[in-house]
Amino acid sequence: MPVKISSGKPSYLGRFGGLTVPGTPVGAIVSIGLVILCWLAIPLARPFILGTGGLGLIVGLILWWRHSKLSE
C-alpha cells in the first residue's frame, strides 16, 4: 500500500467572501459556527438549513451504503 505524503498545507474547501474555510477540524468548527449564526440571525434561512441538512444526510447515507456494499 503506498504511503501518502502530506505537503503540510491544508486543503481548502472554498472561499466564502473574504473567509477561506480549510478542510481541517478548525474549518469544521468555523462552518458550524456560521450555520449557528445564520440560524439565529436569519429566521428565513431556517427551513433552508434544515432542508439541506436533511438532504445531505439522505444522500450521505445512500453513498455510504453503496460504497460499503461495493467494498464487500
Backbone torsions as a table, in degrees:
resi	resn	phi	psi	omega
1	MET	NA	126.7	-178.3
2	PRO	-69.9	149.1	180.0
3	VAL	-92.1	132.1	177.1
4	LYS	-88.0	128.4	178.1
5	ILE	-107.1	124.0	-178.7
6	SER	-88.9	142.1	178.2
7	SER	-79.6	-6.2	-178.6
8	GLY	89.0	-8.0	179.2
9	LYS	-96.0	136.6	177.5
10	PRO	-72.2	148.6	174.0
11	SER	-81.3	140.8	-175.9
12	TYR	-103.4	133.6	-180.0
13	LEU	-79.6	-31.7	-179.9
14	GLY	162.7	170.0	178.2
15	ARG	-109.0	128.6	178.6
16	PHE	-118.0	94.2	-174.4
17	GLY	67.3	-122.0	178.0
18	GLY	-95.9	4.7	-175.4
19	LEU	-102.8	122.6	175.1
20	THR	-99.7	125.9	-178.5
21	VAL	-106.2	110.7	179.6
22	PRO	-78.5	157.2	178.3
23	GLY	-84.8	57.3	-179.7
24	THR	-128.6	173.2	176.2
25	PRO	-58.3	-33.3	178.0
26	VAL	-66.1	-38.7	176.4
27	GLY	-62.5	-35.7	177.3
28	ALA	-65.6	-39.6	178.9
29	ILE	-65.4	-41.7	177.8
30	VAL	-62.0	-44.1	-179.7
31	SER	-63.3	-43.4	178.4
32	ILE	-63.5	-40.3	177.4
33	GLY	-62.4	-39.9	177.6
34	LEU	-64.4	-39.6	178.1
35	VAL	-64.2	-42.7	179.4
36	ILE	-63.8	-43.4	178.8
37	LEU	-63.1	-42.3	178.0
38	CYS	-64.9	-39.8	179.2
39	TRP	-59.8	-43.0	-177.3
40	LEU	-77.9	-36.7	-171.3
41	ALA	-90.8	-25.7	-174.7
42	ILE	-125.3	91.4	-177.9
43	PRO	-59.7	-30.9	179.8
44	LEU	-67.3	-20.6	-178.5
45	ALA	-81.1	-13.3	-175.1
46	ARG	-60.3	-45.7	177.2
47	PRO	-63.5	-35.2	178.0
48	PHE	-65.1	-45.3	-179.9
49	ILE	-62.6	-44.0	178.2
50	LEU	-64.4	-41.8	-179.6
51	GLY	-64.8	-45.1	-179.9
52	THR	-68.6	-35.2	176.4
53	GLY	-65.2	-44.4	178.8
54	GLY	-65.5	-44.6	179.2
55	LEU	-65.1	-40.0	177.0
56	GLY	-63.2	-38.2	177.6
57	LEU	-64.4	-44.6	-179.6
58	ILE	-63.8	-49.2	-179.5
59	VAL	-63.6	-40.9	178.0
60	GLY	-61.9	-42.1	178.5
61	LEU	-66.1	-39.1	177.7
62	ILE	-63.9	-45.6	179.5
63	LEU	-65.1	-39.7	178.3
64	TRP	-63.7	-42.2	180.0
65	TRP	-63.5	-45.3	180.0
66	ARG	-64.8	-39.7	-179.4
67	HIS	-67.5	-42.5	-179.5
68	SER	-69.1	-31.2	178.4
69	LYS	-70.3	-37.8	-179.9
70	LEU	-72.5	-29.1	-175.9
71	SER	-86.0	-1.6	179.7
72	GLU	-75.9	NA	NA
